[in-house]
Amino acid sequence: MTTLDSELLDRVRARLADQSSELSSERVADAMRSEGRLFGDAAVLQVVDTLRRDTLGAGPLETLLRLEGVTDVLVNGPGEVFVDDGGGLRRTEVSFTDDAAVRRLAQRLAASVGRRLDDASPYVDARLRDGTRMHAVLAPLASPGTYMSLRVPARKPLSLDQLVVAGTIDRQGAQLLLDIVRARVAFLVSGGTGSGKTTLLAALLSHLDPRERLVVVEDSSELRPDHPHLVSLQSRQANVEGVGEIGLDVLVRQALRMRPDRLVVGEVRGAEVVDMLAAMNTGHEGSCGTVHANTARDVPARLEALGVAAGLPREAVHSQLAAALQVVVHLRRGHDGIRRVAEVAVLQRQESGLVASLPAITFRVAAAAVIGPGGASLEALLLSDRS
């Protein structure tokens, strides 16, 4: 659209905002005629379509969010919209007329779930009604224009067989992960943002005994394993008045009263680590979750930082960790965009009293896996369950 078209849209939008009736071609045509100019049917329909996209769904981004395989939609100002559909980020032809249009969309989506986004509160992290996670930062904090990041929840969980076909793990590695899960070993899936942690965990949980009760605690309902006895709890953010927040730490404590066979924490990133480790030390074998970490080796330090921030002494964190968690499954996203299981490690307490992550099996692309110093300990964990 030209600058004149953009200005016209703003004036038509302002006129229609003063009316309470439903948007229609007739109303738009009347508003356009009030500009003192003649417009054809095609121009009226174009304006109607633009205004409807402004007020319904995710506006111009709606078609991208519905594309098969899309996991992320990123807006870097009005002229740059990117998607990730499993092969890395790529730029799309979608654009906005100006930064004001991006700002309006971000504010409308935030308001639809009771969140505030304006000059006084210029950023927001919200979960939309369809489960999409949205983060937005308004200009001038964001330069040159408003930024939006939309994380799309999986429409259907991928099976472990599909992950094998996709190259995430080979058949032998997949069987090893199933053995870990079925042996009721407590484990975490680690990796960076977008590395496939939730996808892999959901696939593994789908293979659990249907008689087991899974209680899943998450910020957003992303873990959707194909399991008949799944109970899902979601955190709640504060409303526009700043009240009503319910964090993961509260939900973990509630989950323990719901008779879980397995407690699953969708993402460990705060004070909930204390309650999660306590739960894993009180008979909830086979509990699991995900955590952000650069490598499997970094997981103990990551959990230590979270536990200390939540008020536990360093020694107490490692004592709890040593008794609670046994295995880390680490994923990494390659330069080709494929998410792969890079390593399985075991957690062991050292003479210093601190817990360290020892590589058990390292997976290599187009090469045989390498057994590491923790390989024997991992085998012993699996054999103890069979004996």
N, C-alpha and C positions, 0 to 999 in steps of 0.2 A: 504493500500500500504506500501511496505517496504521503508526504507531510500533510497535504490538504485532506486526504482521506482520514488520516489519524486524527486531525483536529475535528473533522466532521463526526467521526465516531464518538469522540469525547463529548461533543455537544449533544448528539443524539442520546448518548448514554445518560447524560445529566437530565435531559428532558424526561426520559422514560423513568428515571429514578423517582421523580415526583408523583408518578402514577402507581397505583397499587394493583392494577389488573395484570393478567398474564401477558408475557411477551408474544406478539403476533406480527404478521406481515403488515396488517392494517395499521397497527400502532406505530410501527417503524416508519411506514410510508408517510403517515401524518406528521411524525416528528421531522422527517427529512424535508417534507414540503414546507414546513415552517421556516426552513432555511432560506426560502425565497428562490429556490432553484428547481429545475426539472430533473427528475431521475427516472431512468427506465426500470423495468421489472428486474433485470439482471442485477442492477446496482442495489435495489432494495433487498433482494434475496441474499446478496453477498453480505450486506450489513446484518441482516437477520441471522445468518449462519455465524458470523463473527461474534455477535452478541450472545448467541446461545452457547458457543464454545467458551465464552467468558464466564458464563453463569452455571454451566453444567459440568460435572466431573472435573477432570484435570485440564480442561481447556484444550489448547493445542497439543498438550502432552498426552492426552487420553489415548490416541491411536498408538503411541509408542509404548505406553504402559500395558497395552493389550497384546502386543506382539509376542509370539511364542518364543520362549527362551530368554526374554529380557529380564535382567536382574536389577539393573540400575539405570536411572535416567538422570542426567546431570545438566543443569542450566547454568552457564557462565555468562550471565547477562542476556540481553534480548537476541543477540545474533549467533550465539553458540549453544547448541543443544546436542549432547552426546548420549549414546546408549551403550550398554555392555550386554551382549547377548551370549556370553561365554567365550568369545574370541578376542576379548580386550575392548577397550573403548574405541568407538568410531563416531565421527561427526554425522549428524543427520541434516536433512534439508528443512527441518522444522525451525521456525524462528518466531519471534514476537515483534510487534510493531515498534515498541520502544520499551524502556525500562519500567515505565509506569504500568504496562500490561503485565510484566513479570511480577511486579510488586502486588498488583491487584489479585493475581492468581494465588500467590503465596499467602496473602492476608485472608482471602476467602477460604482456602483450604484449612488454614490455622483456625479461623473462626468456626468452621464447621464441626470442629471437635473441642470447642470451648477454650482455645488457646489465643493468647494475645500476641499480635505482631504489629508494631508501629514504631514511631521514632523513639518513644520512651522505652520500648522493649524490642530492640531491633533484630533479635534472633530467636529462633524457636526450634525445638526438637519435639515432634508430635507424631502420634500414630493415628493414621486416618481410619475411617470406618471399615474399609476393605482390608485393613492390615498393613497397608503400605506405610513405611516409615519416611517421614519428611523432615528434612532439616533445611532451614532458610536463614539467610543473613541479608538484611536490607542495606542498600547504599545509604550513607557514604562509608559505613564500615566495610562493605563489600565494594571493591572498585574493579572495573568501571561501572558495574551495575549489580542488581540483586542476584544472589546465588541461590539455587535450589538443588537439593540432592534427594532423590526419591529411591528408596530401596523396595523392590517389589517382592512380596512373599511368593514362595513357590506355589503354583496352582495345584500341582499334584506331586507328591513326593517321588523322587527317583528311587528306583530299586537298586540293590547292590549289583545286580547283573547289568543294569544300565550304566552304572558307574564304571564297571569293568570295561564295557564297550567304549565308554567315553575316554578311557585312559587314566582314570583317577587312581586305579589300583589294578594289579593283575589278579588272576584267579587264586594263586597261592596266597597272596597278601590278603585277599578278601576272606579266605577261609581262616586265616590267622586272626583277623579282626572279629569274625564271628565266634571263634573259640574264646577270645578275651571276653566278649559280651556274655556268652553263655556260661562261662566259668564264674560269673558274678564278681569279676575283678572291677574294682572302682577305678575309673579312668576319666581323663579329660581329653578332649579334642582341641588342639591348639593350632594357631595360624594367624595370619594377618587378615585384614578386612577383605572380604570377597574371596577368600581362599577355599570356601566350600565346607566350612566346619559344620554348619547346621544341616546342610544337605547330606553329608556323610553320617552324622549322628542319627538323623531321621531314618536313613536306610538301615542302619544297624539295629535300631530299636524296633523296626518292623519285623525283625526275626525273633523277637522274644516270645516266650511261651504266652499264648493268649490268656492264660489264667493269671498272669501277673498283672498287678495294678500299677500303672505308671502315673505319677503325679509330676507334671511339668510346670515349672515356674519360669516365666519369661517377661521381658519388657514388652515384646510384641509377639503375637501368636505366629511364629515362624516354624516351629517344630511340629510337623504333622505326620508322624509315622503311621503306617498302615497297621494299626493295632486296635483290637476291639475294646480294650479297657484303658482308655486314655482320659486323664483328668487334667485340664489345662487351667492354670491361674495366670493372670496378666496384671502387671503393675499398673498403677494409675498416677498420672502426673497431676500436679496442682492445677486448679482452674484459673480463670482470669483474675480471681481475687487472691490467688496465691495459697489456697487451702485445698484440702482433700487429697493430698499426695499419699500414696501407699507404695512403699518401695519393695524391692525384691527380698530384703532381709525380713520384712514382716511376713511376706508370702511364704518364705521358706519355713518359718516357724508354724504358720497355719498348715502347710503341706504335711508336716510331721504328725499332725493330729488327724490326718485323713487316711490313715492306714496304708501308706505307700509300700509296695514291694520294692520299687525303685524310685528314688528321688532324682529328678533331672532338672538341672539349672541351665536354662538356655544359654546364658552368657554370664560368667562370673566376672564382675568388674567393680565391685564395691563392698560395702559392709556385709553383704550376704555371704561372703566367703567364710565368716566366722560360724554362722549357723549351718552352712553346708558342711564344713569340716566336722562340726560337732555331730551332725546327723550321720555322717559316714562312719563315725566312731561309736555309734549307738545301735548297731545292728542292721543298718540299711545297706546291706552289701549290694554291690553292682550298681551303685548310684554313679551318675556321670554328669557331664556338662561340657561347655566350651569356654575357652579363654583366649584372649588376644595375646600372642607372644611371637617374637621373631623366630625363635627356634625352640625345640623341645628342651634344650639345655637352660633356656631362660625362664621356664615355667615356675620352678621353685622361687626364683627371685621375684617374679611377677606376683605370685600368691603371697609372698612375704610382705611386699609393699602394700598390698591390699589389706592384709591382716593387721599390720602395724598401724595403717591409717585408720582402721576400725577400732583401735585401742588395745590390741593384743601385743604383749612383749614379743620380741623376735624369737626368743627361745620357745615360747608357747606356740607360736605359729608353726615352727618346724616340728615340734612334738606332735601337734595335731596332724600336720601334713604327713609325717612318717607313718602314723597309724591309720590314716584315712584313705590316702590315694596310693595307687600302685603303678599305674601305667599312663603314659602320655602318647597320644597319636597325633603326629604333627603333619599339617598340610602346607603345601607351598604352591603358589601360582607361578607357572613358568612364563618365560618371555613369549611363548606361543599362545598364551591365554588359557592353557589347560591347567585345571586344578588337580594336583597329584598328592597322594600320601607320600611324604618324603622320608618319614622315620617313625619307628615305634621305639619308645624308651621306657625304662623302668625307673621308678623313684626309690632311692635307697638312702638311709641315714648314714652319714659318715662319722668318723671318730670325733670330729669337731662338734657333733650334735646337729649339724645342719644337713638338710636333705639335698641330694644332688640327683641330676637326671643323667642316667647312663644309657647310651645308645644300645639298643638290643638288635634292631634290624634297620638298615638303611636301604631304601629302595632307589634304584638308579634307572634312568630312562634307557630302554633298549639294552639292558645289561642285567646280570644276575644280582640279586640282593646281597648285601654284605652283612654278616653277623658281627655284632659289636660286643663290647665287654659286658653288656647287660643281657646278652642272649641266653646264658645259662639260667639267670634269675627269672627271665620271662618263661622259659620252658618249665621251670620248677613251679611257678605260679599256676600254669595250666595243668601240670601233672597232679598237683595237690588236689585239684577239684575232681579229677578222674579217679583218684585213689579212694 
